[in-house]
């Protein structure tokens, strides 16, 4: 079996301001663009071989993927299922707010207008199942978001609810996951 790579998008203004981005379309900062360019160089220098980059339709991930694709020459295409979770009424609020932390413990909650953790896991697990089927022939780099990173991590590793809630990926961090046969 093969592998899949995961890259979180570059820094956004709301990352700097400690706000929940969720499904809100927030641009990269200038530093976020630099991070994406550096990540493309790192992927190239470390010899990562991939057939395609799949990215979230949100601009922060799309721009990150564009920079990586331009530097590495790996073709990129949008994958709508990689869109970040919609946190409903919590979007643009403080990431470390106590009420939000409490709300995240309920995996069935739709955050008053958003998407439940269960719905998010369903679409990401379905995508990963499809990628796993092709992993003998194709390798993908997924460019997405921190919430997506948690679900990807839970697909490959046992996690408690507390571990899931605490898991995070730095902007433009590159993770590699191996599929088991």
C-alpha positions in Angstrom: 0.0 0.0 0.0 1.0 3.6 -0.5 0.8 6.8 1.4 -0.8 10.2 1.4 0.6 13.6 2.5 -1.2 16.3 4.3 -0.3 20.0 4.3 -2.2 22.7 6.3 -2.6 26.0 4.5 -0.4 29.0 5.2 -1.1 31.7 7.8 -4.2 33.8 7.6 -5.2 37.1 9.3 -7.6 35.2 11.5 -4.9 32.7 12.5 -2.9 35.7 13.7 -6.0 37.1 15.5 -6.8 33.7 17.1 -10.2 33.5 15.4 -12.0 30.5 14.1 -11.9 30.5 10.3 -14.0 27.5 9.6 -15.8 27.7 6.3 -15.3 31.5 6.1 -13.1 32.3 3.1 -10.1 34.0 4.7 -7.1 35.1 2.6 -3.5 34.2 3.4 -1.2 36.9 4.9 1.9 37.8 3.1 3.8 35.5 5.5 1.3 32.8 4.6 2.2 33.1 0.9 5.9 32.9 1.9 5.2 29.8 4.0 3.5 28.1 1.0 6.4 28.9 -1.3 8.9 27.5 1.3 6.7 24.4 1.7 6.9 23.8 -2.1 10.7 24.1 -2.0 10.8 21.7 1.0 8.6 19.1 -0.8 10.9 19.4 -3.8 14.1 19.2 -1.8 13.0 16.3 0.3 12.2 14.3 -2.8 8.5 13.8 -2.1 6.9 12.1 -5.1 3.2 12.8 -5.7 0.9 12.5 -8.7 -1.5 15.2 -7.7 -2.4 17.8 -5.2 -6.0 17.9 -4.0 -7.0 21.1 -2.2 -9.9 22.7 -0.4 -11.9 25.2 -2.4 -11.3 27.9 0.3 -8.8 30.5 -0.9 -6.3 30.0 1.9 -5.8 26.3 0.8 -6.2 27.0 -2.9 -3.4 29.6 -2.8 -1.2 27.4 -0.7 -1.7 24.5 -3.2 -1.1 26.9 -6.2 2.3 27.9 -4.8 3.3 24.3 -4.0 2.2 23.2 -7.5 4.1 26.0 -9.3 7.3 25.1 -7.4 7.0 21.3 -7.6 5.3 20.9 -11.0 2.7 18.5 -9.3 -0.7 19.2 -10.9 -3.4 20.5 -8.5 -7.2 20.3 -8.5 -9.9 21.3 -6.2 -11.5 18.6 -4.0 -14.7 20.1 -2.4 -14.7 17.5 0.4 -11.5 19.1 1.8 -13.4 22.3 2.7 -13.0 23.1 6.4 -15.8 22.3 8.9 -18.5 25.0 9.1 -18.5 26.0 12.8 -21.8 28.0 12.4 -22.2 30.7 15.1 -18.6 30.2 16.3 -16.9 31.4 13.1 -14.8 34.6 13.7 -14.9 34.0 17.5 -11.9 33.2 19.7 -10.4 29.8 18.9 -9.7 29.2 22.6 -13.0 30.4 23.9 -14.4 28.3 26.7 -17.9 28.0 25.3 -16.5 26.9 21.9 -14.3 24.3 23.6 -17.3 22.9 25.4 -19.4 22.9 22.2 -16.7 20.9 20.3 -17.1 18.1 22.8 -20.5 17.3 21.2 -19.7 15.5 17.9 -23.3 15.7 16.9 -23.6 19.5 17.3 -24.1 21.5 14.1 -23.0 24.7 15.9 -26.3 26.5 15.1 -26.0 26.7 11.3 -22.8 24.7 10.8 -21.7 21.1 10.3 -21.3 18.4 12.9 -18.0 16.6 13.5 -19.8 13.4 12.4 -20.7 14.9 9.0 -17.2 16.2 8.6 -15.7 12.8 9.4 -18.0 11.1 7.0 -16.9 13.2 4.0 -13.2 13.0 4.9 -13.2 9.2 5.6 -15.0 8.6 2.3 -12.3 10.6 0.5 -9.5 8.8 2.3 -11.2 5.4 1.5 -11.1 6.4 -2.2 -7.5 7.5 -2.0 -6.6 4.3 -0.2 -8.1 2.3 -3.1 -5.7 4.1 -5.5 -2.7 4.2 -3.2 -1.0 1.4 -5.0 -0.9 3.5 -8.2 -1.2 7.2 -7.1 0.1 9.4 -4.3 -1.7 12.5 -3.3 -0.9 15.6 -1.3 -3.9 17.0 0.5 -3.9 20.8 1.2 -6.5 21.7 3.7 -7.2 22.9 7.2 -6.6 22.1 10.9 -10.1 20.6 11.4 -9.5 18.4 8.4 -6.1 17.4 9.8 -7.7 16.2 13.0 -10.1 13.9 11.1 -7.2 12.6 8.9 -5.2 11.8 12.0 -8.1 10.0 13.5 -8.5 7.9 10.3 -4.9 6.6 10.7 -4.6 6.5 14.5 -6.7 5.6 17.5 -7.5 8.9 19.4 -9.6 9.7 22.5 -12.0 12.7 22.3 -9.5 14.7 24.2 -6.6 13.8 21.9 -8.8 14.6 18.9 -9.7 18.0 20.3 -6.1 18.8 21.2 -4.6 17.7 17.9 -3.3 20.5 15.7 -1.0 21.1 12.7 1.1 24.2 12.2 0.6 26.3 9.1 2.3 24.6 6.1 3.4 21.6 8.1 3.8 18.5 6.0 2.6 15.1 7.4 2.9 11.7 5.8 0.5 8.9 6.4 1.0 5.3 5.4 -2.0 3.1 4.3 -2.0 -0.4 5.7 -3.0 -3.3 3.5 
